[in-house]
């Protein structure tokens, strides 16, 4: 008869811990994947939009979406319809495509969708507290009204000359443009479209919107602060806002230093008022007050200035880069753009005089190039909101029907993708081709789209001035609804002036336009993106 020890001893054998660890390492992920697949197959809620099938929980469709959102959206629309949900690093993202989908999200009620909860974890550490998405929506609308006060015709007229001065200085001093200064017809050089335009746009923005004090520091310490702050405006910061990384610490340190820098400018201006007219945004924001009588604080002004610098610089540098890449590739369009400059601005001695703000607005070739570039390459491919109350999907939208209404549940995020309607073959002729001439044809679909976006439709004042709502327009390069970008007119001034001056000065060429880089917050051109140039031979 075995003793008690003989019975217990096998239970006390030391386990093979490496084997146990390996089993757990393999077993738990496999179990999670099996459970995730089973849940999708057997526990789907028929009253909610279909969920994009995915094997790995938490990760979901992050890779496919992040690598090529256009391809992802079109493929999922073909499979699931206009409304579907995908998993993005643990977040349930419900997409609503097409003009009706854009309207559902971008024209959504404040009681149902919330932009602050979608973006504040990214923007507040960079812009600062008390502005943009760190405040309730009605406060943001008032802050947009303050900014719009500074985006006026008088300032725009002054900005054209300032941008021209910056371009003249840039091409005369930038080492990469030495072949231009040599001036011979065989003196070809190369410049990286995005890197050089990023530098030029921040210089022009600082000279115009930011003020002389900021521009004076742009080649010194301020530029380093900007780079550190810019390092906190990336996709990883959007998904994981508080990681213990050196870049995050540099972001926080730079934000405070930049904020204090603006405060010091404001203090000096208040202590010693100048008789010289200031056309910058600081001058426009000083002495503004909210509707309840509370003055706009200097710290708020500083943070608004940071927001203007960061948001505007990224979008403008990407757009001007795409414009240059396309006209360098399409010599016929480049020739037409140059011819337009010669016809409008030639002087008796054969030179080209400076354009004015009003004249820049009346150049159809230039205008069509900017519009078409924004159609093909909108800076943002996805616009998000947090769902704070269940949203019924109207029967007219995609896969909804009269007898089966879908509900987007509270807690999901919703995602609008105007970029898809801007290249939808069902809406646009030769949708994926960059063809500016579509905008100069009064009978084209493009002319009707632009009119709908800018002139017709419901007029709404969300608190910063009357605008066309435009949420159902297939063309929305600056967004629509209450969060429509108020910097649209300044963008046209900056882009139009730079393009006009560059095509007068340089001949450009490139073998092909590079594909999109979707790994950054703003859609930029992939490397290589070097444009060949020489001094224009008159």
Phi, psi and omega in degrees: 000127183292146178281170176300322180299319179298329180283321186277329188306317180298333180285342183262006179295132181297124182290160176278089187299320176301320179294320178297315181297318179296318179298316179293320182298321180275322188291314183298311177301318179297318179297318180296320179294315180298316179296320180295317179294317180298319180297319180292325184279325190242347184241024180292137176275113184291347180269359179246158179303149180298147181261131178300127183296135180211145180277312190267119177295159182071305179295314177059234182257022186301320184291310181297317179293316184291327182284320181203087182298326178299308180301319180297311182297314181297318181294317181289328176295319178297327185271321188244346185102188185287337183238121179205165181240137173230159182265127180234095180050053176089347180265140176269109184255113177263121183263137173233110187262166177083170180304320179293323178292318176301317181294321180301321185266307184286336174258016184294156180287145178297337178284349183244322182236148185222119179281329183300315182290340179279328192239343190298329180294338175270313190280323185298316177298335181268308182284321184116168183282154172084008180221164174054245185271007177267008181228161175300158187302320183294331177288319177300320180297323177291322178295325176294326177295319178299316181294318181298331176302326180275347180265068185245168185299319180301316179293318180300322178299319179289327185294326182302313179294323179295318180294321178297318177300318180294320178295316179300318180291320183297311184285341179275343186236335183295123183303326182294344181257022177302322177300328177296317182291335174293318167085359181277161182289342178261003181271080178268142176229184182219144173219146177285116188304312186284317182296315182289323179287332173298318179293316183292319182292325178288328176292316181290323179293321180291325179290327185265288185288323191275330178109161186296326181294320179291316180299324180296333181263358188295333178269005186238231187293327183298323180298322179291321176298318180299317181297318179293321179290322179297331177294346177262012183240062185229167179303324180293326176292327179293317183278325183227087191285347189228043178285147179278065183246152179303323181296327179290321178292321177295321177302310184295320179294318180293323180299315180293317181296318180292320177299315179296326179298314177296321179299320180294323177296314180299318181297317180295320179294322181288326181286327183223086180293141181257145177283344180285138181291129176259122182262005186273174184288331177302317179296323181290328184276335180296137177071018172276151180224148175288167183297335179276005178095349180288128179290149174290118185287156181297323178295322176297318178300315180301317182287326174297320179297321177296317180299317179297318181294312185290310185292316184290323184294317182297312185292318182293317181295323177293315184293315180295327177296313179298319178303311182295319179298319181289316181288334174291330180275328181254092183297329180295322178289320178298318179296320179294323179293317178294318180300320179298320178296317181295316181296325185269332192234011179293146176244165182304330181274003176093354178274174178248124181282168180291142176279160172253167179301314181296323181291324179297330181284349185241043178238095188298322180293313178301313181299318182293326178296316180294314181299314183293323177296318178293332177291312183283326186233061175297140184302323181246128179268343183224135177237124191244154173218156173264136179276118181252355173204145183311137180246117173289135177272121182297147181302334182285354186260109169052245189271008172280160180214168184298324185260006181212086180278136178264153178236128170270114191283153173305139181103333173291164165258148174247148186227123172260144181228075177302337178302329182286318178293335181284346177230024181283117180300339177284349182247319188248143173282131183049057193301325186266002179267136176279104185223090183301334184297342180297336183272345178263357176269111184296344181261004182279164177294332182295319180298319179293321179298315183293322179296320178297321183288325189254332191239318187260182179088185184291131177264131185224144171243106181276356181131354180234017178119155182289128178222162171285128183302310170064014187286345178256004178287139175289353181240108184220061183294337179248023182077191181200172180073204186293339180256018176300138184295127180274356179270013184302313182293320178297321179301318179294323177296311182295310181296314182296318180294313182296314179299317180300314183290322182290319182289335174290327191267323190235146163265135187237147174204149177206148184287321180205155177277128183291159177286175181284148169251111184263004184277356178254166181298321178255138181289115184242164175284141177289158170280149357283144182220035181277131178258132174278143182212159168210165178297132183299130181270111184280000000 
